[in-house]
Amino acid sequence: MNLMQVEEVERLPRTGLESIQLRRLQRLVARVYDRVRPYREKMDQAGVKPDDIQSLGDLSKLPFTTKDDLRDNYPFGLFTVPMEDVVRVHASSGTTGKPTVVGYTAADISTWADVMARCLAMGGVSEGDMVHNAYGYGLFTGGLGAHYGAERLGATVIPVSGGNTKRQITIMRDFGSSVLLSTPSYALNLAEAMIDAGVTPDQLKLRVGIHGAEPWSRNMRDEVEKKLGIRALDIYGLSEVIGPGVAMQCPESEHGMHILEDHFFPEIVDPDTFEPLPPGQPGELVFTTLTKEAFPIIRYRTKDISTLYTEQCACGRTLVRMEKVTGRTDDMLIIRGVNVFPSQVEHVLMGIEGVEPHYQIEVNREGSLDTMSVLVEVSDNVFHDEVKVLEGLTRTIQAEIKDLLGVTCSVKLVEPRTIQRSEGKAQRVIDNRKM
C-alpha cells in the first residue's frame, strides 16, 4: 500500500473526491443491474435505469437494500460473480433468522486489507507496532479483516482472537504488544484481568486501542483509557458493507470517524420517512459500496443511528466524518412510548462515582405495562458500604435516568464481576417481551 497516494486521496478537494465517487457509482449500478436479478427487479419497479444516474444526487432514485433482501436471497443470490471467482465467504450468526452471507473475490480481499490498513494508519499504527488482535476469527468479519489490514500495513500481528483472557495478559506483557484491537467491552474485561493478575499498565507497552463492533459511550472510552493507560479510538464497519475498515477516528478528531468515501458512499436518512437528511442531522446511516466485486450493495440501511459532518478535520483530511453510533433503530427500546437506547443508559451510569462500566437492562411486561430494570455493578468498596449509602446511590441512578430519558426504572446494585462478561459484544439488553 502506497501511503503517500493514500494521503493524497484522503485530502482531495471535495470536487475531486466526488468525481471518483460518481465514476465508480455509475459502473457499480450498471454492473449490478446487468448481473443481479433481485436488484434489476427492484430498480425496474422503481422506474430507474443505470443511465439515469448522472450525478451523486441521483443515488436517491435507487431503492434501498435491507437485511431482509439478503435473507430472501440466501445464500448467494446477490453475488455478481460466479462462485468459482469467490475466494471467501463470511456470515452473521443468524440468531434472528437466516444468516446474512457475504462473499469476496481475491480483489475484494485486497481492497479490504487496504481500507483496514488505512484505518489503522489513521489511528497511528505503523510498521514497527506489535498488534494484539483480540477480535474474533471465523465466520464473523472482525478478526480476519483486522489481521490482513495490520499485515498490509507492515505491522506484526498476534492473532490471539477472543477468550483465554489470563493468557492474553501474559502475551501482551511478554510479546510487547503496542496496539490492542478488540471490542470496548472486552478491553475492559482485559483491564479487570490485569488487576486480578497484578499487572499494571506501566508493565505493558500498549499505546493505542482501536475498538469497535458495538456501541460505546465517550465515558466508557475514558474508562478504557484510564484502566489500560492507552489512547482509545473508534473504528466502524459491518460485514454487509465489507467488515471493519469503513470508518476510523483519527487522534486529532474528538468528533467523529473519517469514512473512506472513495470506497463507501454514505447517506443519512430519516428512519421514518427514509428521506435523505443534510449533514449535521441525525438519522439512519446508509451505505453504498463503490469498489466491491463479489457482493456490492446499494443503499444498504444499516439501522445504525449517526450524523455526518462535512467540515474539514484538524488532521487535514477532507473525508466526511460520521458521529459515533448512538444506537440502532432495531435495538431501540420503547418503554411506555419513550425511545430508549442502551448507550443513553450507559452515559448516565458512567457519570456516577462508584459505578462500574458493566450493566444490563431488562425489560418486562406486567399486565399491559412495560417495565425496565437496570442491573448495575458498583465498586467493591461501595457494595460493602452502609445500606443508606447504597440506597442513596440507587435513588441517584434512578433520578438521573428519569431526568435524561424521561422513563422510570428500577435499579439493582450488584457486586463487582456479577454481570456475565463477554469475549465479544456485550449483551446489554434482555427484552423478555419478545419471548
N, C-alpha and C positions, 0 to 999 in steps of 0.2 A: 504494500500500500504506500503510495507516494503522499506523505503528509503535507508536502508543500502544495500539491494540487488540491488536496482536501481543504486546506486553509483558504485557498482561493475561492472554492465553491461556497464555503460557509460564510464568506464575506462579500459575495457578489451583490451588486445593486439589485433591488427588487425586480427591475425590468429584465435583467439578465437571468435571474433565477426563474422568473415566470415564463420566459421564453423556453427554457429547458423543460419546465413542467408541462407546458402546452404541447410541445412536440411528443413528449412521452405519453401524455394522456390520449392524444389522438391515435397513436399507434396501439395503445392498450385497448381502447374501445373498439377499434376495427378488428383487432385480433380476437377479442372475447366474443364479439357479435358473430364472427365467422365460425368460431370453433366450439362455442358452448351453447347448446340448445336452450337451457333454462334462462340464461342471460338474454339470448336473442328473443325469446318469447316475451320476457318482461319488458324489453325495450320496444318491441312491436306493440304491446298493449299500451305502453306509454306514448306511442306515436313518435318515437325518436329513432333516428338512424345515425350511424357513425359520422356521416358527412355534416350532421347538424352541430357537431362540436367544433366550433370555430374560435372559441375563447374559453378561458378558465371559468367564466361566469356561466357558460353553457353546461357545466357539470351538474348544476341543479336540475337540469331537464331529465337526468338519468334516474331510474328508480333506485331505491335503497336495497342493500343486501342485509339480511338478518341471520341470526344463528339458526332460525327455522329453515332458511333456504339451504344452509349447509347440511342440516339433518335430513331434510327432504330429499337431498341428492347424495346421501350417504352411500358408499364411502368416497367414490372418486368422480361423481357426476359433474363437478365444477372444474375439473382439471382441464387445461388447454393443450396438454401434450399427451402422447401415448404413454402407457405405463413403462414401456422399455426405456423412456427418457427420464423417468423419475428415479432418483437415487436414494431418496429418503422420504419417509412419512412420519409425521408426529400426530398425536391425537390428544384430545381432552379426556377427562376421566369418565365423562358420560353419566355423572351422578344424577342429572336432571333429565335424562333421555339418552338418545343415541349420541355417541361421542362425535365431536367435530373433528374431521380429518383434514390435514393439510399436507401438501406434497412439495418437494423441492427437486429441481434439476441440479446438475453439477454447477451451472452458472448461478442458480439461486443460493446454493451453499456458499459460493464465493462472495456473492453480494451480501449475504447475512454476516459472514466473517468481516467484511469491510465495514458495514454500518456499525457492528458491535465494537470493532476496533476504534472507529471514530468516536463512539460514545466513551469508551474507556480513556482514550487520549484526551477527550474533552474534560474528563474528571481528573486529569493529571497523572494517569498511569503511563509508564514508559517502558522501554526495553529492559531496564535494569530491575524491574519490580518482580517480586515473588507473589503471585496471585493465588490466594486461597479461595477456591471456588466451592462454596457450600450450597449452591443451588442444586436442585435435584436432577440427576441424569435419568434418561429413559424416554418414555413417550412424551413427557412434557418438554417444552422447548427451552426452559431456562438454563439448565446445566450445560448442554452442548453448545447452545448459542453463545453463552459467555466464554466457554472454553475456546472455541475457534476464534472468537474475537481477540482474546488475550494472546493466543498464539500468532495470529496475523499481525498483531502489534509488535511482536518480538519479545513479549514478557515470558517468564517461566510460570507454568500453570501447575498447581497442585489440585488434581481432580478429586477432592475429598467427598463431594456430594453432601447429603444431609445425614444425620444420625451419628451415633457414637461420639457424643459431644465431648466427653472427657479426653478421648484420643485426639480430637480436633485441637483442643487447647495445647496438648503436648506437641502436636505437629506445628502449630503456629509458632510456638516458642523455639522448638529445635530447628525448624527449617528457615526461620527468619521471615515469615510471611509479612509483607508490607501492605497488601491490598486484600480487603475482605469483600467477597461477593456473596450476598445472602439476602433472604427476606429480612425486614427490620425486626420482626418478632423473634426470628432465630438469632439475630445479632444480640438481642437482649438475653436470650437463652444462653448463648455463649458467655456473655458477661457474668451471668449468675454462676455458671460452671467455673469460671475463673476464680470467683470469690471462694467457692467451695474447695477448689484445688489450691488455694493460697497463692494464686498467680496474679500479679498486679500489672496494669497496663505498661508500666515502665520496664517490665521484663520482656515485652514484646517489641517488635519493630513495626507494628501496624501503624499506618499513616492515614489511610483513607478507606472508607467503606462505601460501596456502591450497592444500594438497596432498592428493591422493587418487588413486584408480583403481588402486592397487597397495599391497600390504602394505609397511610400512616400520617399522623399529625406532626406539626413542627415541634410540639412539646415532646413527642416521642423521639424525634430526631435529636433534640437536645439531650435526652436521656441516654441515647445510644452513644453520642459523642462524649458525654461525661463519663460513662461507665467503661468505655473502651479506649478513651483517650485519642480519638480519631476525628477526622472531618467526615461527616456522613452526607452523602449525596444521593439524589433521586435518579432512578432510571425507569423508563417506561417502555413497555412493549406488550404485545399479545400475540398468541400463536396464529390467529386468523390473519394477522397482518404480516408477520414474519417471525415473531418471537421477540426476545429482548433486543434492543437496538433501534427502537423507533424514535425515542427522545431521551435527552440526557441533560441534567443540570450541570452547569459549569461552576467552578468555585467562586467566580465573580458575581453570580446571579443568586439572589435570595428570592427571586420572583419568577419561578417557572423553569421549565426544561426546554432546551432547544430541540425542535422537531427536525429531523433530517428530511427536509422538504423536497429535495431532489429525488427522493425515493418514495416518500409517503405524503400525499396531499391531504391536509387536514381541513375539516369544517366543524363548525359548531351549529347545531340546530336546536330549535325549541323542542323539548321532549314530548310536548302535547300536540303541537301543530306540524312539527317537522320542517318548519320554515327556517332557512338559514339566518343566523344571527351575526351581527357585526362584532369585530374584535372588542374585547372588554366585557362582553355579555356572557354570563354563564349558561351552559346548556349541555346537550349530549354531544360527545365527541364522535366524529365520523371520519373514517379514513378511506382513501383510495390508493392502492399500491400502483406505482408508476413503472416499476422495473422487474417485477417478478414474472417468471416464465410459467412454471407448472400450475401455480394456484394464485393468479392475480385476483383481486377482489375490488369491486366498485361500490363506493359509498357504503361502506360497512358500518352499521350502527353498533358502536362498542358498548353502549349503555353506561359508559363512564361519564361522570359529570365533571366538566372542566371549563376553562376560559382560555381564549387565545389572546396573545399580546404581540403587537407588531413593532413596538418600539425597539430600536437597536439596543442590544445589551452592552454593558460596560466592557465586555471582553472583545467587542468589535464585530461579533457575528451578527449577520442580518437575518438569520433564520427566525421564523416565528417561534415564540415560546408558548408552551401550554402550562397552565397552572397545575399544581399538584392536584391529583384527583381527589375530590371531596366526598365521593360516594358513587353509587351506581343506581341507575333507575330501577334495577331489579333486586337490589338488596336494601332499598329504601323501605323502612318500616312505616306503616301508617297506624298510629296509635290514637284512636278516637278522633280521627280526622286530622291529626298533626303528622307532618312528614318528619321522620327522624332517621338520620344517618348514624351508623356506629361511630364514624370519625368525629361527629359532634360530641358524643358522649365522652370519647377519649380526650377531646380537647378540654372538657370540663375537669375530668379526673386528673389530668397531668398538671393542672394548675393548682392542685390542692396538696399542701405539705403532708407527708406521711403516707401518701397513696403510692402504691407500686404501679408500674406500667403494664399491668395484667388485669384484665376484666372480662366479663362475659354478660351479655344481655339475654334475658329470657322473656319471651312474650307468650302469654296465655290468654285464653278466652274464658271468662267466668260469666256464664249466662250469655247475655248479648253484649257484654262489655269486654274490651281488650285491656289487659293489664301488662305492665312492663316492670321487671325487676332487674337490678344490676348487681352482679356479684363482683366485689372489688377486693383485691389484695391490698393489704397495708403492710408497712414495715414491721419487723419483729418487735421492736420496742413499743410501737403504737398498739399492736394487737394485745400485748400484755399490760397495757396501761389500765387505769381505773375505768370502771364501767361508765362513769359520767363523761369521761373523755371520748370513749368510743361512741356513746350516744350523741354527743355533740358533733363529732365528725360525720356520723351518719346523717344528721339533720343538715349539716353544711352541704354535703354532696347532693342530697335531695333538693335543697333550695337552689343550688347552682344549676342543676339540670332543669328544674322548673323555670328558672329565670331565663336561661338561654333557649330552651327548646319549647317551653310552654306546655310541658307534659309532666304529670305527676307519676312518680315511680317509687317502688320500694327499693331499699338498698341494704345489702347484707355484706358486712365486712368479714373477710376471712384471712387466715394467717398466710404468710408467705409460702409460695410453691403449692398452694392448694389447687389452683386452676391448672388444668392439664396443659402442659407445654406442647408446642408444635415444632417439628423439624422443617416445616414448610409454611404454608399460610395458616395463620391462627384462626380458629373458629370463634369468631366474636359474637355470633348470634345463634340462639336456639329458638326457633319460631315454632312453638307447639300448635299453633293454629292450623298449620299445614298438615298435621299428622292425623 
